[in-house]
Amino acid sequence: MEKTRSVDFGALTLKDALDLATLVEEEAKDRYEELGDQMEIHHNPEAATFFRWMRRIESKHEDQLAMRRAELFGTAPRTVRREMIFDIEAPEYDEARAAMTVREALGAALRSEEKAFAFFDAAVSQVRDAAVRALFEELRADEAEHQRLVQAEIDKLPPDPLVRADDEGDEPVAQ
C-alpha cells in the first residue's frame, strides 16, 4: 500500500496493528491541529473551531487505542513508527483555504474518513492474523460510522453561497 513504508501487513502482530492504528489517529490529530492553526491565522474562526473539534475526536480515538494496546502489551517497545505511514486518515494539506466554509471543512473531514476506510478495507485482505483482521474490520466499521456522522453534519448545513469572497478578483484600477 502506497501510504505505508516497510509495513508487511501479512506479518503484523496485534501489538503492531494497534501501534499502527494509534499512529494513524495521531497523524490525523496533528494535521487537524495544523489546519485549525492555519484557519486561526486567516481569521476564519468557524473553520478553526471545526478543525479543533476534529482534533479532539482523533485524540480520543488515539487514546482509546493506546489504552487498549497498553492493557494487552504493557510497555513493550513499538516496532511500527510514524515515519512508516503517511496521510492515511489525515486531511490533505491543500484542503485548507483561507476563506473556506464550514461545509468545505466538513467535506475535508469526510474525504479523510473515506481515505481511512479505504486503507483499512485494503489492509483487511492482506493480514493473516485473525486478531489483526478483526481489529482492522472494527476500525473499518468505525470509519464508515464516522463518514455517516460527518455526512449528517453536512446535511444539516445550508448551502454555501454561489459566489464566495475568495472567488472575486481585485477591482480594476485606472492606470
LUMBA-630806 format. One record per residue: residue number from 0; residue in one letter; x, z, y negated of N, C-alpha, C in turn. Coordinates in nm, 4 decimals. Layout:
# residues N
+-----+------+----------+----------+----------+----------+----------+----------+----------+----------+----------+
!  nr ! rest !      n.X !      n.Z !      n.Y !     ca.X !     ca.Z !     ca.Y !      c.X !      c.Z !      c.Y !
+-----+------+----------+----------+----------+----------+----------+----------+----------+----------+----------+
! NUM !    a !        X !        Z !        Y !        X !        Z !        Y !        X !        Z !        Y !
...
+-----+------+----------+----------+----------+----------+----------+----------+----------+----------+----------+
***
This chain:
# residues 175
+-----+------+----------+----------+----------+----------+----------+----------+----------+----------+----------+
!  nr ! rest !      n.X !      n.Z !      n.Y !     ca.X !     ca.Z !     ca.Y !      c.X !      c.Z !      c.Y !
+-----+------+----------+----------+----------+----------+----------+----------+----------+----------+----------+
!   0 !    m !   0.0855 !   0.0000 !   0.1180 !   0.0000 !   0.0000 !   0.0000 !   0.0893 !   0.0000 !  -0.1233 !
!   1 !    e !   0.0573 !  -0.0855 !  -0.2187 !   0.1448 !  -0.1036 !  -0.3345 !   0.1496 !   0.0160 !  -0.4290 !
!   2 !    k !   0.0581 !   0.1102 !  -0.4169 !   0.0567 !   0.2243 !  -0.5072 !   0.1370 !   0.3420 !  -0.4545 !
!   3 !    t !   0.1984 !   0.3234 !  -0.3400 !   0.2824 !   0.4287 !  -0.2837 !   0.4183 !   0.3705 !  -0.2482 !
!   4 !    r !   0.5162 !   0.4552 !  -0.2557 !   0.6522 !   0.4164 !  -0.2183 !   0.6997 !   0.5108 !  -0.1094 !
!   5 !    s !   0.7480 !   0.4567 !  -0.0021 !   0.8086 !   0.5358 !   0.1056 !   0.7102 !   0.6293 !   0.1750 !
!   6 !    v !   0.5807 !   0.5981 !   0.1719 !   0.4832 !   0.6797 !   0.2433 !   0.4403 !   0.6021 !   0.3674 !
!   7 !    d !   0.4698 !   0.6583 !   0.4826 !   0.4279 !   0.5988 !   0.6091 !   0.2975 !   0.6672 !   0.6482 !
!   8 !    f !   0.1852 !   0.6014 !   0.6213 !   0.0551 !   0.6629 !   0.6459 !   0.0325 !   0.6922 !   0.7934 !
!   9 !    g !   0.0899 !   0.6120 !   0.8792 !   0.0750 !   0.6356 !   1.0224 !   0.1426 !   0.7626 !   1.0686 !
!  10 !    a !   0.2433 !   0.8073 !   0.9970 !   0.3187 !   0.9265 !   1.0365 !   0.2844 !   1.0494 !   0.9524 !
!  11 !    l !   0.1891 !   1.0385 !   0.8608 !   0.1556 !   1.1532 !   0.7753 !   0.1044 !   1.2707 !   0.8568 !
!  12 !    t !   0.1562 !   1.3871 !   0.8242 !   0.1024 !   1.5110 !   0.8798 !  -0.0073 !   1.5602 !   0.7857 !
!  13 !    l !  -0.0835 !   1.6557 !   0.8290 !  -0.1875 !   1.7115 !   0.7420 !  -0.1243 !   1.7752 !   0.6186 !
!  14 !    k !  -0.0113 !   1.8423 !   0.6357 !   0.0579 !   1.9025 !   0.5210 !   0.0954 !   1.7941 !   0.4198 !
!  15 !    d !   0.1537 !   1.6864 !   0.4697 !   0.1933 !   1.5770 !   0.3812 !   0.0720 !   1.5120 !   0.3145 !
!  16 !    a !  -0.0361 !   1.4973 !   0.3891 !  -0.1567 !   1.4367 !   0.3331 !  -0.2158 !   1.5248 !   0.2234 !
!  17 !    l !  -0.2148 !   1.6562 !   0.2442 !  -0.2629 !   1.7472 !   0.1395 !  -0.1716 !   1.7410 !   0.0173 !
!  18 !    d !  -0.0409 !   1.7320 !   0.0394 !   0.0522 !   1.7187 !  -0.0730 !   0.0269 !   1.5879 !  -0.1484 !
!  19 !    l !   0.0059 !   1.4807 !  -0.0752 !  -0.0217 !   1.3516 !  -0.1372 !  -0.1498 !   1.3588 !  -0.2207 !
!  20 !    a !  -0.2546 !   1.4139 !  -0.1635 !  -0.3819 !   1.4253 !  -0.2344 !  -0.3691 !   1.5132 !  -0.3585 !
!  21 !    t !  -0.2933 !   1.6211 !  -0.3479 !  -0.2701 !   1.7086 !  -0.4631 !  -0.1971 !   1.6336 !  -0.5736 !
!  22 !    l !  -0.0986 !   1.5555 !  -0.5357 !  -0.0229 !   1.4773 !  -0.6346 !  -0.1091 !   1.3701 !  -0.7004 !
!  23 !    v !  -0.2010 !   1.3127 !  -0.6264 !  -0.2932 !   1.2131 !  -0.6833 !  -0.3754 !   1.2779 !  -0.7943 !
!  24 !    e !  -0.4261 !   1.3970 !  -0.7669 !  -0.5059 !   1.4690 !  -0.8677 !  -0.4188 !   1.5104 !  -0.9862 !
!  25 !    e !  -0.2971 !   1.5542 !  -0.9593 !  -0.2050 !   1.5931 !  -1.0667 !  -0.1758 !   1.4745 !  -1.1581 !
!  26 !    e !  -0.1500 !   1.3591 !  -1.0986 !  -0.1215 !   1.2392 !  -1.1787 !  -0.2414 !   1.2036 !  -1.2666 !
!  27 !    a !  -0.3618 !   1.2079 !  -1.2099 !  -0.4820 !   1.1773 !  -1.2876 !  -0.5011 !   1.2801 !  -1.3991 !
!  28 !    k !  -0.4816 !   1.4062 !  -1.3671 !  -0.4944 !   1.5131 !  -1.4674 !  -0.3990 !   1.4893 !  -1.5830 !
!  29 !    d !  -0.2740 !   1.4598 !  -1.5517 !  -0.1740 !   1.4369 !  -1.6564 !  -0.2096 !   1.3157 !  -1.7429 !
!  30 !    r !  -0.2600 !   1.2093 !  -1.6796 !  -0.2955 !   1.0898 !  -1.7564 !  -0.4140 !   1.1170 !  -1.8487 !
!  31 !    y !  -0.5141 !   1.1910 !  -1.7983 !  -0.6275 !   1.2255 !  -1.8842 !  -0.5822 !   1.3106 !  -2.0026 !
!  32 !    e !  -0.4863 !   1.3968 !  -1.9796 !  -0.4331 !   1.4769 !  -2.0901 !  -0.3671 !   1.3867 !  -2.1943 !
!  33 !    e !  -0.2880 !   1.2901 !  -2.1474 !  -0.2233 !   1.1961 !  -2.2393 !  -0.3274 !   1.1166 !  -2.3178 !
!  34 !    l !  -0.4315 !   1.0689 !  -2.2486 !  -0.5347 !   0.9911 !  -2.3168 !  -0.6107 !   1.0769 !  -2.4173 !
!  35 !    g !  -0.6385 !   1.2013 !  -2.3817 !  -0.7033 !   1.2923 !  -2.4758 !  -0.6189 !   1.3131 !  -2.6006 !
!  36 !    d !  -0.4879 !   1.3297 !  -2.5810 !  -0.3972 !   1.3451 !  -2.6950 !  -0.3961 !   1.2188 !  -2.7811 !
!  37 !    q !  -0.3947 !   1.1020 !  -2.7169 !  -0.3979 !   0.9764 !  -2.7922 !  -0.5247 !   0.9660 !  -2.8761 !
!  38 !    m !  -0.6364 !   1.0011 !  -2.8183 !  -0.7630 !   0.9922 !  -2.8908 !  -0.7663 !   1.0908 !  -3.0077 !
!  39 !    e !  -0.7063 !   1.2057 !  -2.9881 !  -0.6981 !   1.3042 !  -3.0964 !  -0.6158 !   1.2483 !  -3.2120 !
!  40 !    i !  -0.5033 !   1.1875 !  -3.1803 !  -0.4169 !   1.1271 !  -3.2832 !  -0.4921 !   1.0193 !  -3.3597 !
!  41 !    h !  -0.5778 !   0.9445 !  -3.2882 !  -0.6526 !   0.8349 !  -3.3510 !  -0.7846 !   0.8818 !  -3.4117 !
!  42 !    h !  -0.8021 !   1.0111 !  -3.4241 !  -0.9220 !   1.0689 !  -3.4860 !  -1.0498 !   1.0238 !  -3.4159 !
!  43 !    n !  -1.0453 !   1.0286 !  -3.2833 !  -1.1605 !   0.9930 !  -3.2009 !  -1.1962 !   1.1152 !  -3.1161 !
!  44 !    p !  -1.2607 !   1.2156 !  -3.1795 !  -1.2851 !   1.3410 !  -3.1080 !  -1.3791 !   1.3276 !  -2.9892 !
!  45 !    e !  -1.4746 !   1.2337 !  -2.9932 !  -1.5673 !   1.2191 !  -2.8815 !  -1.4931 !   1.1745 !  -2.7550 !
!  46 !    a !  -1.4105 !   1.0712 !  -2.7677 !  -1.3343 !   1.0241 !  -2.6517 !  -1.2325 !   1.1299 !  -2.6088 !
!  47 !    a !  -1.1692 !   1.1978 !  -2.7056 !  -1.0725 !   1.3029 !  -2.6732 !  -1.1398 !   1.4138 !  -2.5921 !
!  48 !    t !  -1.2584 !   1.4532 !  -2.6342 !  -1.3323 !   1.5578 !  -2.5632 !  -1.3647 !   1.5145 !  -2.4219 !
!  49 !    f !  -1.4075 !   1.3897 !  -2.4047 !  -1.4388 !   1.3410 !  -2.2703 !  -1.3144 !   1.3410 !  -2.1821 !
!  50 !    f !  -1.2024 !   1.2884 !  -2.2329 !  -1.0810 !   1.2828 !  -2.1516 !  -1.0321 !   1.4232 !  -2.1162 !
!  51 !    r !  -1.0491 !   1.5174 !  -2.2061 !  -1.0090 !   1.6558 !  -2.1753 !  -1.1018 !   1.7180 !  -2.0704 !
!  52 !    w !  -1.2282 !   1.6810 !  -2.0739 !  -1.3231 !   1.7263 !  -1.9720 !  -1.2810 !   1.6711 !  -1.8359 !
!  53 !    m !  -1.2438 !   1.5430 !  -1.8299 !  -1.1975 !   1.4826 !  -1.7055 !  -1.0686 !   1.5501 !  -1.6576 !
!  54 !    r !  -0.9834 !   1.5876 !  -1.7515 !  -0.8598 !   1.6582 !  -1.7152 !  -0.8924 !   1.7883 !  -1.6421 !
!  55 !    r !  -0.9903 !   1.8615 !  -1.6935 !  -1.0288 !   1.9877 !  -1.6295 !  -1.0838 !   1.9637 !  -1.4882 !
!  56 !    i !  -1.1605 !   1.8572 !  -1.4710 !  -1.2155 !   1.8264 !  -1.3386 !  -1.1030 !   1.7929 !  -1.2409 !
!  57 !    e !  -1.0095 !   1.7089 !  -1.2843 !  -0.8970 !   1.6728 !  -1.1967 !  -0.8121 !   1.7955 !  -1.1656 !
!  58 !    s !  -0.7939 !   1.8830 !  -1.2636 !  -0.7170 !   2.0056 !  -1.2428 !  -0.7848 !   2.0948 !  -1.1388 !
!  59 !    k !  -0.9168 !   2.1016 !  -1.1452 !  -0.9921 !   2.1810 !  -1.0473 !  -0.9712 !   2.1250 !  -0.9066 !
!  60 !    h !  -0.9789 !   1.9921 !  -0.8926 !  -0.9564 !   1.9307 !  -0.7610 !  -0.8139 !   1.9556 !  -0.7127 !
!  61 !    e !  -0.7191 !   1.9435 !  -0.8036 !  -0.5788 !   1.9690 !  -0.7684 !  -0.5630 !   2.1119 !  -0.7166 !
!  62 !    d !  -0.6208 !   2.2081 !  -0.7872 !  -0.6109 !   2.3482 !  -0.7470 !  -0.6755 !   2.3726 !  -0.6102 !
!  63 !    q !  -0.7915 !   2.3108 !  -0.5858 !  -0.8590 !   2.3284 !  -0.4573 !  -0.7736 !   2.2756 !  -0.3416 !
!  64 !    l !  -0.7152 !   2.1578 !  -0.3618 !  -0.6303 !   2.1004 !  -0.2568 !  -0.5039 !   2.1840 !  -0.2365 !
!  65 !    a !  -0.4447 !   2.2313 !  -0.3454 !  -0.3231 !   2.3128 !  -0.3350 !  -0.3524 !   2.4442 !  -0.2630 !
!  66 !    m !  -0.4681 !   2.5040 !  -0.2901 !  -0.5046 !   2.6285 !  -0.2210 !  -0.5257 !   2.6029 !  -0.0718 !
!  67 !    r !  -0.5907 !   2.4945 !  -0.0406 !  -0.6123 !   2.4580 !   0.0996 !  -0.4785 !   2.4390 !   0.1710 !
!  68 !    r !  -0.3868 !   2.3734 !   0.1044 !  -0.2534 !   2.3494 !   0.1601 !  -0.1807 !   2.4821 !   0.1814 !
!  69 !    a !  -0.1872 !   2.5709 !   0.0824 !  -0.1188 !   2.6999 !   0.0919 !  -0.1772 !   2.7850 !   0.2048 !
!  70 !    e !  -0.3099 !   2.7798 !   0.2222 !  -0.3731 !   2.8556 !   0.3301 !  -0.3247 !   2.8081 !   0.4671 !
!  71 !    l !  -0.3060 !   2.6773 !   0.4792 !  -0.2673 !   2.6207 !   0.6088 !  -0.1165 !   2.6219 !   0.6335 !
!  72 !    f !  -0.0389 !   2.6011 !   0.5270 !   0.1042 !   2.5777 !   0.5458 !   0.1951 !   2.6676 !   0.4621 !
!  73 !    g !   0.1358 !   2.7626 !   0.3926 !   0.2169 !   2.8564 !   0.3151 !   0.3048 !   2.7866 !   0.2132 !
!  74 !    t !   0.4295 !   2.8255 !   0.2116 !   0.5237 !   2.7708 !   0.1127 !   0.6179 !   2.6674 !   0.1736 !
!  75 !    a !   0.5769 !   2.6079 !   0.2837 !   0.6609 !   2.5040 !   0.3453 !   0.6927 !   2.3968 !   0.2409 !
!  76 !    p !   0.8150 !   2.3497 !   0.2379 !   0.8533 !   2.2532 !   0.1336 !   0.7777 !   2.1209 !   0.1455 !
!  77 !    r !   0.7599 !   2.0585 !   0.0303 !   0.6966 !   1.9267 !   0.0242 !   0.7957 !   1.8191 !   0.0676 !
!  78 !    t !   0.7446 !   1.7202 !   0.1373 !   0.8251 !   1.6018 !   0.1656 !   0.7690 !   1.4804 !   0.0901 !
!  79 !    v !   0.6469 !   1.4920 !   0.0403 !   0.5869 !   1.3886 !  -0.0435 !   0.6098 !   1.4306 !  -0.1879 !
!  80 !    r !   0.6619 !   1.3370 !  -0.2669 !   0.6953 !   1.3677 !  -0.4066 !   0.6179 !   1.2770 !  -0.5018 !
!  81 !    r !   0.6057 !   1.3203 !  -0.6241 !   0.5285 !   1.2478 !  -0.7259 !   0.5790 !   1.1056 !  -0.7457 !
!  82 !    e !   0.7089 !   1.0856 !  -0.7393 !   0.7625 !   0.9511 !  -0.7614 !   0.7268 !   0.8547 !  -0.6478 !
!  83 !    m !   0.6657 !   0.9057 !  -0.5422 !   0.6243 !   0.8200 !  -0.4308 !   0.4869 !   0.7573 !  -0.4542 !
!  84 !    i !   0.4172 !   0.7999 !  -0.5601 !   0.2848 !   0.7453 !  -0.5899 !   0.2820 !   0.6928 !  -0.7328 !
!  85 !    f !   0.1860 !   0.6039 !  -0.7595 !   0.1688 !   0.5554 !  -0.8957 !   0.0278 !   0.5013 !  -0.9145 !
!  86 !    d !  -0.0417 !   0.5562 !  -1.0116 !  -0.1730 !   0.5060 !  -1.0546 !  -0.2756 !   0.4961 !  -0.9430 !
!  87 !    i !  -0.2817 !   0.5960 !  -0.8589 !  -0.3815 !   0.5929 !  -0.7523 !  -0.5192 !   0.6257 !  -0.8084 !
!  88 !    e !  -0.5281 !   0.7305 !  -0.8877 !  -0.6561 !   0.7675 !  -0.9492 !  -0.6465 !   0.7736 !  -1.1005 !
!  89 !    a !  -0.5284 !   0.7741 !  -1.1529 !  -0.5102 !   0.7871 !  -1.2978 !  -0.5642 !   0.6637 !  -1.3702 !
!  90 !    p !  -0.6289 !   0.6835 !  -1.4840 !  -0.6721 !   0.5682 !  -1.5635 !  -0.5511 !   0.4865 !  -1.6082 !
!  91 !    e !  -0.5714 !   0.3592 !  -1.6242 !  -0.4644 !   0.2721 !  -1.6709 !  -0.4284 !   0.3104 !  -1.8148 !
!  92 !    y !  -0.3017 !   0.2974 !  -1.8489 !  -0.2587 !   0.3302 !  -1.9850 !  -0.3285 !   0.2433 !  -2.0893 !
!  93 !    d !  -0.3532 !   0.1169 !  -2.0566 !  -0.4123 !   0.0283 !  -2.1561 !  -0.5627 !   0.0439 !  -2.1692 !
!  94 !    e !  -0.6211 !   0.1403 !  -2.0989 !  -0.7645 !   0.1675 !  -2.1125 !  -0.7977 !   0.2262 !  -2.2496 !
!  95 !    a !  -0.7068 !   0.3030 !  -2.3051 !  -0.7346 !   0.3748 !  -2.4299 !  -0.7169 !   0.2833 !  -2.5500 !
!  96 !    r !  -0.8138 !   0.2917 !  -2.6400 !  -0.8063 !   0.2213 !  -2.7682 !  -0.8488 !   0.3187 !  -2.8758 !
!  97 !    a !  -0.7935 !   0.3039 !  -2.9916 !  -0.8165 !   0.3999 !  -3.0993 !  -0.9651 !   0.4243 !  -3.1252 !
!  98 !    a !  -1.0458 !   0.3201 !  -3.1243 !  -1.1874 !   0.3339 !  -3.1589 !  -1.2781 !   0.3230 !  -3.0371 !
!  99 !    m !  -1.2286 !   0.3624 !  -2.9199 !  -1.3122 !   0.3485 !  -2.8011 !  -1.4314 !   0.4425 !  -2.8076 !
! 100 !    t !  -1.5405 !   0.3979 !  -2.7482 !  -1.6621 !   0.4784 !  -2.7444 !  -1.6600 !   0.5677 !  -2.6209 !
! 101 !    v !  -1.7503 !   0.6631 !  -2.6184 !  -1.7621 !   0.7492 !  -2.5010 !  -1.8009 !   0.6639 !  -2.3800 !
! 102 !    r !  -1.8856 !   0.5636 !  -2.4000 !  -1.9226 !   0.4735 !  -2.2897 !  -1.7975 !   0.4057 !  -2.2332 !
! 103 !    e !  -1.7087 !   0.3623 !  -2.3204 !  -1.5848 !   0.2989 !  -2.2742 !  -1.4939 !   0.3995 !  -2.2040 !
! 104 !    a !  -1.4903 !   0.5217 !  -2.2527 !  -1.4112 !   0.6257 !  -2.1873 !  -1.4679 !   0.6551 !  -2.0476 !
! 105 !    l !  -1.5998 !   0.6612 !  -2.0378 !  -1.6629 !   0.6806 !  -1.9070 !  -1.6348 !   0.5619 !  -1.8157 !
! 106 !    g !  -1.6334 !   0.4426 !  -1.8716 !  -1.6005 !   0.3242 !  -1.7925 !  -1.4596 !   0.3326 !  -1.7358 !
! 107 !    a !  -1.3662 !   0.3820 !  -1.8168 !  -1.2285 !   0.4003 !  -1.7696 !  -1.2255 !   0.5008 !  -1.6544 !
! 108 !    a !  -1.3017 !   0.6086 !  -1.6676 !  -1.3080 !   0.7093 !  -1.5609 !  -1.3713 !   0.6511 !  -1.4348 !
! 109 !    l !  -1.4750 !   0.5702 !  -1.4519 !  -1.5401 !   0.5087 !  -1.3358 !  -1.4424 !   0.4171 !  -1.2617 !
! 110 !    r !  -1.3684 !   0.3367 !  -1.3349 !  -1.2700 !   0.2484 !  -1.2709 !  -1.1625 !   0.3298 !  -1.1982 !
! 111 !    s !  -1.1270 !   0.4448 !  -1.2528 !  -1.0283 !   0.5317 !  -1.1873 !  -1.0827 !   0.5880 !  -1.0569 !
! 112 !    e !  -1.2072 !   0.6290 !  -1.0574 !  -1.2689 !   0.6802 !  -0.9353 !  -1.2812 !   0.5688 !  -0.8312 !
! 113 !    e !  -1.3088 !   0.4466 !  -0.8756 !  -1.3157 !   0.3326 !  -0.7839 !  -1.1778 !   0.3044 !  -0.7226 !
! 114 !    k !  -1.0730 !   0.3156 !  -0.8052 !  -0.9363 !   0.2972 !  -0.7530 !  -0.9054 !   0.4009 !  -0.6461 !
! 115 !    a !  -0.9409 !   0.5257 !  -0.6732 !  -0.9120 !   0.6329 !  -0.5774 !  -0.9897 !   0.6115 !  -0.4475 !
! 116 !    f !  -1.1160 !   0.5706 !  -0.4589 !  -1.1945 !   0.5412 !  -0.3393 !  -1.1267 !   0.4317 !  -0.2572 !
! 117 !    a !  -1.0867 !   0.3242 !  -0.3231 !  -1.0221 !   0.2121 !  -0.2535 !  -0.8926 !   0.2573 !  -0.1867 !
! 118 !    f !  -0.8173 !   0.3432 !  -0.2535 !  -0.6928 !   0.3941 !  -0.1959 !  -0.7193 !   0.4699 !  -0.0666 !
! 119 !    f !  -0.8111 !   0.5678 !  -0.0723 !  -0.8374 !   0.6485 !   0.0467 !  -0.9058 !   0.5657 !   0.1552 !
! 120 !    d !  -0.9869 !   0.4692 !   0.1159 !  -1.0506 !   0.3815 !   0.2129 !  -0.9456 !   0.3017 !   0.2903 !
! 121 !    a !  -0.8492 !   0.2473 !   0.2184 !  -0.7419 !   0.1716 !   0.2841 !  -0.6529 !   0.2636 !   0.3680 !
! 122 !    a !  -0.6272 !   0.3838 !   0.3180 !  -0.5393 !   0.4769 !   0.3894 !  -0.6009 !   0.5221 !   0.5213 !
! 123 !    v !  -0.7328 !   0.5395 !   0.5244 !  -0.8007 !   0.5860 !   0.6466 !  -0.7658 !   0.4965 !   0.7652 !
! 124 !    s !  -0.7620 !   0.3675 !   0.7417 !  -0.7366 !   0.2750 !   0.8527 !  -0.5915 !   0.2769 !   0.8996 !
! 125 !    q !  -0.5025 !   0.3368 !   0.8217 !  -0.3603 !   0.3385 !   0.8565 !  -0.3141 !   0.4677 !   0.9229 !
! 126 !    v !  -0.3916 !   0.5751 !   0.9081 !  -0.3466 !   0.7030 !   0.9626 !  -0.3788 !   0.7125 !   1.1113 !
! 127 !    r !  -0.2933 !   0.7844 !   1.1822 !  -0.3131 !   0.8041 !   1.3264 !  -0.3621 !   0.9454 !   1.3572 !
! 128 !    d !  -0.3212 !   1.0398 !   1.2756 !  -0.3560 !   1.1797 !   1.2988 !  -0.5034 !   1.2029 !   1.2636 !
! 129 !    a !  -0.5775 !   1.2635 !   1.3561 !  -0.7213 !   1.2848 !   1.3371 !  -0.7501 !   1.3765 !   1.2178 !
! 130 !    a !  -0.6701 !   1.4798 !   1.1989 !  -0.6921 !   1.5716 !   1.0866 !  -0.6663 !   1.5015 !   0.9536 !
! 131 !    v !  -0.5661 !   1.4168 !   0.9475 !  -0.5364 !   1.3413 !   0.8252 !  -0.6491 !   1.2423 !   0.7985 !
! 132 !    r !  -0.6949 !   1.1754 !   0.9038 !  -0.8055 !   1.0810 !   0.8889 !  -0.9289 !   1.1533 !   0.8349 !
! 133 !    a !  -0.9587 !   1.2700 !   0.8896 !  -1.0750 !   1.3469 !   0.8433 !  -1.0596 !   1.3862 !   0.6965 !
! 134 !    l !  -0.9393 !   1.4280 !   0.6578 !  -0.9145 !   1.4638 !   0.5176 !  -0.9358 !   1.3426 !   0.4278 !
! 135 !    f !  -0.8783 !   1.2287 !   0.4635 !  -0.8919 !   1.1088 !   0.3808 !  -1.0364 !   1.0598 !   0.3767 !
! 136 !    e !  -1.1094 !   1.0749 !   0.4858 !  -1.2523 !   1.0398 !   0.4846 !  -1.3287 !   1.1318 !   0.3900 !
! 137 !    e !  -1.2937 !   1.2596 !   0.3911 !  -1.3550 !   1.3563 !   0.2997 !  -1.3225 !   1.3198 !   0.1538 !
! 138 !    l !  -1.1971 !   1.2872 !   0.1276 !  -1.1568 !   1.2516 !  -0.0089 !  -1.2219 !   1.1206 !  -0.0531 !
! 139 !    r !  -1.2346 !   1.0272 !   0.0375 !  -1.3041 !   0.9009 !   0.0066 !  -1.4489 !   0.9302 !  -0.0307 !
! 140 !    a !  -1.5147 !   1.0163 !   0.0438 !  -1.6538 !   1.0535 !   0.0132 !  -1.6629 !   1.1249 !  -0.1216 !
! 141 !    d !  -1.5651 !   1.2106 !  -0.1499 !  -1.5617 !   1.2784 !  -0.2802 !  -1.5523 !   1.1763 !  -0.3929 !
! 142 !    e !  -1.4674 !   1.0758 !  -0.3756 !  -1.4513 !   0.9739 !  -0.4800 !  -1.5796 !   0.8926 !  -0.4975 !
! 143 !    a !  -1.6501 !   0.8650 !  -0.3905 !  -1.7783 !   0.7950 !  -0.4004 !  -1.8788 !   0.8801 !  -0.4783 !
! 144 !    e !  -1.8786 !   1.0104 !  -0.4520 !  -1.9679 !   1.1004 !  -0.5272 !  -1.9287 !   1.1048 !  -0.6741 !
! 145 !    h !  -1.7999 !   1.1085 !  -0.7022 !  -1.7545 !   1.1093 !  -0.8415 !  -1.7990 !   0.9814 !  -0.9128 !
! 146 !    q !  -1.7942 !   0.8684 !  -0.8419 !  -1.8421 !   0.7427 !  -0.9008 !  -1.9895 !   0.7540 !  -0.9382 !
! 147 !    r !  -2.0687 !   0.8108 !  -0.8494 !  -2.2119 !   0.8266 !  -0.8773 !  -2.2345 !   0.9173 !  -0.9980 !
! 148 !    l !  -2.1575 !   1.0255 !  -1.0060 !  -2.1738 !   1.1179 !  -1.1185 !  -2.1359 !   1.0526 !  -1.2517 !
! 149 !    v !  -2.0245 !   0.9805 !  -1.2537 !  -1.9820 !   0.9137 !  -1.3771 !  -2.0834 !   0.8060 !  -1.4148 !
! 150 !    q !  -2.1298 !   0.7292 !  -1.3165 !  -2.2288 !   0.6248 !  -1.3455 !  -2.3565 !   0.6869 !  -1.4013 !
! 151 !    a !  -2.3973 !   0.8010 !  -1.3497 !  -2.5165 !   0.8687 !  -1.4012 !  -2.4978 !   0.9066 !  -1.5476 !
! 152 !    e !  -2.3774 !   0.9504 !  -1.5840 !  -2.3491 !   0.9829 !  -1.7243 !  -2.3521 !   0.8570 !  -1.8114 !
! 153 !    i !  -2.2985 !   0.7478 !  -1.7601 !  -2.3028 !   0.6208 !  -1.8339 !  -2.4473 !   0.5792 !  -1.8570 !
! 154 !    d !  -2.5290 !   0.5932 !  -1.7537 !  -2.6689 !   0.5517 !  -1.7626 !  -2.7480 !   0.6314 !  -1.8657 !
! 155 !    k !  -2.7037 !   0.7523 !  -1.8972 !  -2.7720 !   0.8360 !  -1.9965 !  -2.7428 !   0.7935 !  -2.1402 !
! 156 !    l !  -2.6347 !   0.7199 !  -2.1595 !  -2.5910 !   0.6854 !  -2.2954 !  -2.6675 !   0.5666 !  -2.3515 !
! 157 !    p !  -2.6857 !   0.5682 !  -2.4836 !  -2.7421 !   0.4481 !  -2.5457 !  -2.6373 !   0.3368 !  -2.5414 !
! 158 !    p !  -2.6810 !   0.2109 !  -2.5533 !  -2.5823 !   0.1020 !  -2.5524 !  -2.4878 !   0.1134 !  -2.6717 !
! 159 !    d !  -2.3671 !   0.0626 !  -2.6519 !  -2.2720 !   0.0570 !  -2.7632 !  -2.3208 !  -0.0449 !  -2.8649 !
! 160 !    p !  -2.2821 !  -0.0292 !  -2.9913 !  -2.3198 !  -0.1290 !  -3.0921 !  -2.2598 !  -0.2655 !  -3.0577 !
! 161 !    l !  -2.3297 !  -0.3705 !  -3.0977 !  -2.2811 !  -0.5053 !  -3.0698 !  -2.1536 !  -0.5365 !  -3.1462 !
! 162 !    v !  -2.1425 !  -0.4849 !  -3.2677 !  -2.0226 !  -0.5051 !  -3.3485 !  -1.9535 !  -0.3705 !  -3.3610 !
! 163 !    r !  -1.8279 !  -0.3695 !  -3.3264 !  -1.7506 !  -0.2455 !  -3.3298 !  -1.6581 !  -0.2467 !  -3.4507 !
! 164 !    a !  -1.6224 !  -0.1301 !  -3.4951 !  -1.5336 !  -0.1180 !  -3.6116 !  -1.4003 !  -0.1876 !  -3.5878 !
! 165 !    d !  -1.3466 !  -0.1804 !  -3.4661 !  -1.2159 !  -0.2413 !  -3.4423 !  -1.2256 !  -0.3909 !  -3.4106 !
! 166 !    d !  -1.3475 !  -0.4467 !  -3.4053 !  -1.3645 !  -0.5905 !  -3.3851 !  -1.3497 !  -0.6683 !  -3.5155 !
! 167 !    e !  -1.3707 !  -0.6000 !  -3.6245 !  -1.3672 !  -0.6669 !  -3.7535 !  -1.2242 !  -0.6732 !  -3.8043 !
! 168 !    g !  -1.1856 !  -0.7882 !  -3.8567 !  -1.0517 !  -0.8041 !  -3.9126 !  -1.0480 !  -0.7534 !  -4.0548 !
! 169 !    d !  -0.9336 !  -0.7661 !  -4.1159 !  -0.9179 !  -0.7277 !  -4.2551 !  -0.9986 !  -0.8232 !  -4.3429 !
! 170 !    e !  -1.0470 !  -0.7699 !  -4.4531 !  -1.1174 !  -0.8536 !  -4.5508 !  -1.0195 !  -0.9525 !  -4.6112 !
! 171 !    p !  -1.0648 !  -1.0756 !  -4.6386 !  -0.9738 !  -1.1706 !  -4.7036 !  -0.9425 !  -1.1254 !  -4.8456 !
! 172 !    v !  -0.8231 !  -1.1543 !  -4.8876 !  -0.7806 !  -1.1178 !  -5.0231 !  -0.7356 !  -1.2431 !  -5.0970 !
! 173 !    a !  -0.7531 !  -1.2425 !  -5.2289 !  -0.7088 !  -1.3544 !  -5.3114 !  -0.5581 !  -1.3610 !  -5.3135 !
! 174 !    q !  -0.5069 !  -1.4814 !  -5.3228 !  -0.3616 !  -1.4949 !  -5.3241 !  -0.3117 !  -1.5374 !  -5.4576 !
+-----+------+----------+----------+----------+----------+----------+----------+----------+----------+----------+
***
